[in-house]
Amino acid sequence: MNTNYTSTRDNSVHLSAKQAIKKGFADDKGLFVYPELGQNQLNLNEILKLNYHDIAKTVLAKLLPDFSKEEIDESVEQAYRNSFDSDKITPVVDVDNFHVLELFHGPTSAFKDVGLQLLPQLMKHVLTDDNKVMILTATSGDTGKAALEGFKDLPNMGITVFYPDGGVSKIQKLQMTTTGGSNTRVAAIRGNFDDAQTNVKLIFNDQKLKDQLGDKVSLSSANSINIGRLIPQVVYYFDAYKQLVNNGAIKAGDKVNFTVPTGNFGDVLAGYYAKLLGLPVNKFVVASNENNVLANFFETGVYDRNRPFFQTVAPSMDIQISSNFERLLYYKSGEDTAYIKQLMDDLEDSGKYRVSKDVLKAIQKDFYCGYSTDDEIEAAIRDVYNQNGYLMDPHTAAGYKVMRDYQKLDDTPMILLSTASPYKFVKAVATAVLPEEADSDNVLQTMKDLSTKTKTAIPDNLAKVWELPVRHETVIDKSDMESYVKAQVEEVFYDKDQSSSH
Ligand SMILES: N[C@@H](CCOP(=O)(O)O)C(=O)O
């Protein structure tokens, strides 16, 4: 068996990709990583000849070596055959002197669909006949709905989503709470995203709960902490580069920059994996919102989450513990798992850690980081719409502002990742381009007016979500998440007669 994966916190761990996907999260609280990722690169010239599906198969074959060719082919085809409204899956659009990589053409209008249409298909090949898995997901708005949609009604799989009560947009909430399916569960928690993510991680490592669930039921994750969610995102970096080569914007081998708005650091880490696998990238420009822990880290080398938590107009990035940053530290420290364990223990004990000068320098070599305030996000949406007729969502707009700052230093061709449809964040977008309706409580009407004014189509799933009955109204304390999970495992796997209204 190929046991290519280890833990960021203990290099004596050896697991296959299938085992890592099934577990989602390491027993030592670390994340699964593929050591020496840069040692065996992909052939860029070959990749440039492929369509999206075939690039996906090539990347997966490299990073998930214990999946058979048939398993990978079937998973990719099932994931992407009919679910996206663009043949390109993730099309690149030219705007001004930069390119926008639109990642919101999937069934829930967010980039999370790219990973979460594929992860459930991979999971089918991971579970043996009598295995059952409950997928636990912490969301600040986008991952939740994409995970619910991906895992809905799949045999032997259940999906439980926790979101911060009052901490997501009205439409994000509606998307999640109207989800059908007999195996879907959604609970708002009294707390923020970091509380949800921290408690989900604690639940994964709760031995008493594992004993109660027994051998046949395991828990796993649909967040980017799971390599099966993260690796599919590597694909669109290669595909975007190919699109630029094909439309003559760059020549094969030229370097590009990517700007990535991010909270949990998964999306931009997937880009770094693409670079390690041979994609010619000069810089990754990382954009946060006012929860600017990462931006401060890039200046000081100190990751310090002891600060107020802000609810911003870009709620999916309202995150102060960027889980995947741990994976970057692993690679940038020379895969020093003892060092990573020490840093993460410091974070747990005191809410902060300081990296060495060498590690900070190594990170700054590939990454630049900045942040955007709510006012800057609003101005960016307005300016780009007025000047270029292109409508951005608030997260993409946060990226735009930081990208413009960085472009003063470097004129390498730039690709800005657009992470979600503007129609998921109608209030913030209307404030920028439809100010007369910004205060309206009628979000559906504002959505329609936004579409009329900007001559852009409302994605089907977001237009129809208003007609669906609300099925999930549970609100719980964060301290009750574990008992909630236990009860949902019982219902989903052992009591098929239960009403699916939760
Ligand atoms: N931004 C996310 C938060 C979780 O991030 P993930 O990429 O690790 O799933 C969200 O919208 O839920």
The ligand as a MOL file (V3000), in Angstrom:
LIG
                    3D

  0  0  0     0  0            999 V3000
M  V30 BEGIN CTAB
M  V30 COUNTS 12 11 0 0 0
M  V30 BEGIN ATOM
M  V30 1 N -14.8030 30.0340 4.2680 0
M  V30 2 C -15.3510 28.8010 4.7080 0
M  V30 3 C -14.8460 28.3930 6.0570 0
M  V30 4 C -14.3300 27.0060 6.0170 0
M  V30 5 O -13.2790 26.9040 5.0980 0
M  V30 6 P -12.8820 25.5650 4.3850 0
M  V30 7 O -12.3510 25.9810 3.0500 0
M  V30 8 O -11.8710 24.9350 5.2320 0
M  V30 9 O -14.0890 24.7050 4.2530 0
M  V30 10 C -16.8620 28.7690 4.5750 0
M  V30 11 O -17.3970 29.5650 3.8270 0
M  V30 12 O -17.5000 27.9680 5.2110 0
M  V30 END ATOM
M  V30 BEGIN BOND
M  V30 1 1 1 2
M  V30 2 1 2 3
M  V30 3 1 2 10
M  V30 4 1 3 4
M  V30 5 1 4 5
M  V30 6 1 5 6
M  V30 7 2 6 7
M  V30 8 1 6 8
M  V30 9 1 6 9
M  V30 10 2 10 11
M  V30 11 1 10 12
M  V30 END BOND
M  V30 END CTAB
M  END
